[in-house]
Amino acid sequence: MRSGREGQDKEDIGAVYAAKSGLYKAVKRFADCVLSALALAVLSPLLAVTAVCIRLEDGGPAFFVQERMGKDMKPFRLYKFRSMRVGAEEELPALLRANEQTGHAFKIKNDPRITKVGKVIRKLSIDELPQFVNVIKGDMSIVGPRPILVWQMEQCSAYEKQRLVVRPGLTCYWQVSGRASIGWDRWVELDLDYIRDMSAWTDLKIMLRTVPAMFDSRGAY
């Protein structure tokens, strides 16, 4: 991975992605669909138990659907297990001043909206598993920049928006390098580094690093 943006502001990341092999892109999409279908099948007992636990805690819905910004700045509906109390989105404006992340992202280590079950599934990234459905639908890829909220991405500079010339992903360099412990500027650089580095080998390495990263509490909130 490379770091630092010196001399990169004029780099056309879109052209970098366009130059990637068409065979690689086709294989990546095929692998996304096959691996996501297998993951949903194998993890179905865990998904069922998680849904029941969420419902039992407060009686609210097990799933949470939220609009995120996707490839080429096109919004899509992202699926997650609900990890916050019902109505948490309406409480966000009151919490913005407590934001512990930099730039256009929002993270609070002890977010008061997170439920007891939510703390567990967030720490282990179980809340993200329904996004395998997004991958099958073509909204996302298994490996790619994590999608942020539409209003947050709209505030980004043209340089920062380049991270979404590709499909957003379930995991990425940021996800396996410390998650929320990494500031926004470095997060953007890691995503652009991924686009530069994109290959089957890069994707495989990130996927292999994702499993141990799920059990690493660093930045998991």
VENKANOR-V723160 format. One record per helix or strand of 3 or more residues. SS is the DSSP state (helix for helix, strand for strand). FROM is the first residue (numbers start at 0). LEN is the number of residues. If there is no record, write none. Layout:
# VENKANOR-V723160
[[SS;FROM;LEN] [SS;FROM;LEN]]
This chain:
# VENKANOR-V723160
[[helix;12;6] [helix;21;21] [helix;43;15] [strand;62;7] [helix;70;3] [strand;74;7] [helix;87;11] [helix;115;8] [helix;125;3] [helix;130;7] [strand;139;4] [helix;149;5] [helix;157;7] [strand;167;4] [helix;178;3] [helix;183;14] [helix;199;15]]
